[in-house]
Amino acid sequence: MELKGFQKYYAHLPCDDANIFNRLSFISTFDGGNQAVIEHGMYMLALIMLEGYRKSMKKDIQDKIYNPLNSSKWNYKKLHQIIINKINSFSCQNLDSLFDYNFNSYMFIW
């Protein structure tokens, strides 16, 4: 599910294209905690975000909404592989148990 209407308040802009984590930066700083677990979770969120952009590509074209995949600023296959490799490099069963790789249960707001 994608949260409709959110784009006008927090739209992805071309200036966000440089790094997939730009849009996650406001939630990526923590005092304390296990940095490996935090990084694992951030990569999981990046994957969810990437999938949201992929799922909304056609609709974004129709609605004239900027999408970094439609603009070819992001390469889905390349980014997906980098993120999956990073997620697989560290096991965190607590986080992984919450993650749905089918992406059917997420609300996409990116």
Secondary structure, DSSP 8 states (H G I E B T S, - for coil): -B-TTTHHHH---GGGTT-TTGGGGGG---SSS-HHHHHHHHHHHHHHHHHHHHHTHHHHHHHT---TTTTTSS-HHHHHHHHHHHHHTS--HHHHTT--TT--S--B--
